[in-house]
Amino acid sequence: MSSSAGSSSAHFQSFSSPLRRALSPLVVADAVAQASAIDGDSFLKISDRRAGVLGLARSLDDILKTITVDYQTVLVPFLRKVHDYAERRVSLTDQLAVLEKHKAAGTLPSSLASVRSPVFQLGKEYLKSCPVPPPQLAEIDTLVSTTRLKALDYMIDAMRGELAWYEAQLSAETLIPYGVRQVDERYTSHIEPNGRVPTFESITLPNGQTESRIVENSWAVSPSIIAARTRQVEVIPRLIYTVLALVQNKKDAVKQKQEAKKQLKDAADVAMGNAEDPSEVFRKDLAELRKQIQAMSTSKRGKLAHPNL
């Protein structure tokens, strides 16, 4: 994310807290107050209509459509970058969890498990002359095994560093002032110069008629343009929060679907485990049938006892 606002806006900087605390009303209002001339308390007065529209958003495009046309050129790329960063953070979190699980279990990910010791062709005659295999071969195997474990540690450390960097870019204390600066720069450079309107006054002419004239030095920015800028600044924290929540909700939905599928599979496995083997049931039924036939066919005197025989 680049900007003419200076080096502080070249990238998102400084991470301080989780999403829930970072986007609390107090933090947001304070960030708005520090980044703009607008009172931070005004953030708490965002219209219910705009908040309701954002609450119904189901995609990034739905969120971007709520941006005022005058500020879409700066806020759309900004929010798309926020969305991309948030998705990368989610991906890194999942990847890091997998690597840490491998480390705890003493296993290796496929990228490292596929690394094998090199094979060196030593002459058969030489190997026959050695009472034991050359110790260097075993050292090579040990070295490769140790290197793979160290590589796993390095991968985990590097991924933790990248995750911390993305968390820094997505902190509220940085995102909100950055977004406000984009609106302010757009307003100052393009909207304000073209949005000035004069003040008119009514003049009575000597003949008794009246006409409207422009008051000298009365050109000023239209109140409606100023109000539009104010509303856009006020909604920036909500825009950021909605984008981050959209990505998080997508991750949670995928996780819930996977857990539901796993629970269904586990339940099926338990049901199959409790079910009796059909072949065993048939064997028991056959033995019981033979026993009944024998009892029905033999009387105390050794004659047939079945009533129909």
N, C-alpha and C positions, 0 to 999 in steps of 0.2 A: 504494500500500500504506500504509494508515494503521494506527496502533496507539497505545495509551495509554502506551507505553513512553517517549514523548518525541519530540522533533523528529528525533532520529537514526533513528527507525523510521518516520517519515512517508514517506520514500522510501528506496530503496536508494542508498547513497552510495559514493563513492570507488572508482575503477578503478585497478588496479595491474599486472595481468599477464594473460597469456592463460589460457584455460581449463585447459590441461594442467598448467601450473605452479601456478595458483591453487588447484586441487583436489588437489594432492599431499598425501600423508599427513601430512607435517610441518606444512604450513600449516593443514590441517583440524584436526589435533589441537590446535594452538596456539589456533586460533579457538574451538574448543569449550571449552578450558580458560579462556580469557578471558571467555567469555560465560556460563559456568555454574560452579557449585561443583564439578561433576563433573570428575575428573581427565581431562586431555586424552588420556592414554595409553589410557583405556578405549575410545576410538573404535577403536583398532586391534584390539579384541577383540570386534567385532560378530559375532554368531552366523552361522555358515555358512548356516544355514537361511534367515534373513532376507535375507542377501546373495544367496543363490541365487534366491529368489523375485523380487527386484528385477532380477536378471540375466535372467530370463525375460520380463520385462514388455515388451509390444509396443505398448502404448498408455498414454496418461495415466491412464485409468481403472484399468488394471492396477496402476499405481504407487500411486494413491490408495487402493486397496483394502488396501494393506499397512499403512496408518496405524492405530494403536490407536484404538478407538472413542472413548475419552475425549478424544482430541486432534484428532479430525477437524474439529471446528468451527473450529479456528484454522489447522490445517495444510493443509486442502484448498483454501481460498481463496488461501493463500500460494503453494502450488505451482502452482495454476492461473495466478496472476499471473506467476510465474517462466516458465511455459510460454509465455504470451502475449508476454512481453518477449523471450524467446529467438527466437520466430518472427518478431517485428518486426525483431530484429537481423539475422536471416538475410535477410529481405526488403530491408532497407536496404543490406546488403553487396552484394547482387546489383544493386540499382538504382544504387548508387554506381559499381560496376564498369562498368556500361553508360555512364553519363555520362562517366567518365574515358576510356573508349574513344572516345567521340565527340570529346572534347577533343583527344586524341592524333591522331586522324585528320582533325581540322579540319572535322568534320561537326556537325550539330545534331540533337537528339532531335525527334520529331514535334511536341511541344508548343511548341517554339521555331521549328522550320522552317516551321510554318504561319503564323507572324507575318509579314505583308507590309507593304510601305510603303503609307501611305494615298494614295488617288487624289484629287487636287484638279482640278476642272474649270475650266480657264482658257479664255477666249474664243478662238475660232478666228481672229478678226481680229487679236487681240493677238499670238497665237503666230506668225501669218504675218508680222507686222511685226518680229519679233525675228530678228536675223541668226543667233543660236544659241539653243537652248532655255534658258530661265531657269536659272541655276546653282543656284537654291534647290531645284529638283526633285532634282538630283543630290545635293545636301547631305542632303536628306531620306532618300534611299536609303542613303547612307553612314551616317547617324545610326542608322537602323533596323538595318543590318547590324552596326554596332559594339555597339549595345544588346543584340542577340541573343547575341553572344559574351560580353559582360559578364554577361548573365543566366545563361548556362551556368556561368560561374565562381561566381556567387553561389549557384546551385543546388547545386553541388558542395560549397562551403564550408558551406552550411546543412545538407546531408545528413551531412557529416563530423561536424558538431557534434551532430546527433541520434544518430548512431551511437556517438559517444564517450559520450553520456549513457546510452544503453542498456547499453553495456559497463560503465559505472560501476555501474549498478543490478545487474548480474549478476556482480559480483566476489565471490569466495568470502569475502573478509574482511568483507563486508557481509551476504551472504545467510545465512551460517551463524549469526552472532550474532543476526540478526533472527529466524530460525526458532527458535533456542533460547529467546529471550525470549518468543515466543508460547507455547511449552510451559510455561515457568516461570510466566507470568502466569495461564494456564489452571489450572495445578496449585495456585497460591496462592489464587486467587479462588473456584474451584469444587470442585476435587477434594480438596484437603487438608482443608477444613472438614467435608466430608461423609464423609471416609474414616478418621476416628479410631475406634479400637476400644480397649476397656479391657483391662487385664491382670488375670487371675483368679488367686486363691490358694486353696489348700485349707485349711479351718479345721476343727479337731477340736472337736466340741461336748462338753459335760460328760457326756453320755450315751454318749460313745464314737463317735458317728456323725460323719461328715465332710460338709461342704458347701463349695461354691465361692462366694467372694465377690470383688467388684471391689476391687482394691487402690486405696486413696485416691490421687488425683492421678496415676493411671496411664494415663489416656487418651492414646493416641498414634496416629499414622498407621500403617496396616497396612503391614508390610514388602513385601507384594506390590504395593501401590500405589506405594510408593517405587521398587521394582524396575521397574515398568512405565514410570514417568517416566524413569528412567535409561536404559532400553532405547530409548525414543522419542528422547531427546536424542542418544544415540549414533548413531542411524541417520539423523539429519537431513542430514549431509553426503552420505551415499549417496543419499538421496532427491533432493537438489538435483542431484547429478551425473547421476543417471539421467534426470531430466527434461531437462537440457541435452543430454545425449548422444542422447536420443530425437529431439529436434528436429534436431540435427546429422546424425544417421544418415538421417533422412528427406530432408534436403537432399542428402546424398551419393548416396542412392539415385536421386533424380531426375536429378542430374548424370551419374551413370554411365549411366543409361538414355538420356539425350540424347546422350552421347558414343558409345554403342554404335550408336544410330540414325545418327549422323553418319558413323561409320566404315563402316557398311553401305552408306550412300548413296555415300560416296566410292569404295568398292570397286566398286559397280555402275557408277559413272561411268567408272572406269578400264577396266572390262571392256568397256563400250560403246565407249569411245574406241579400244580396241585392235582391236575387231571391224571387219572389212572391209565396206565398203558393198556390200549385196547387188546393187545395180545395176551396180557396177563389176565384181563377180565374174561376173555374167551377160555383160557386154560382153566380158570376156577369154575366157570359155568359147566365146562365139559366134565370135570371131575365130580361136581355135584350131581350131574345127570347120571353118570355111571353109578354113583352110590345109590341113587333112588331106584334105578333099574334093578340093581342087585337086590335091594330090599324088597321090591315088589315081586321079584321072580322066585324068591326062595322062601319057603315056609319052614316051620320048625321041623317038619318031617322031611324036608328036602324036596317037596313037590312045588309045582307052580302055584302061587298064591294070588295072581292077578285075577280079578273077577271076570275078565273077558277072555281068559285063556283056559 
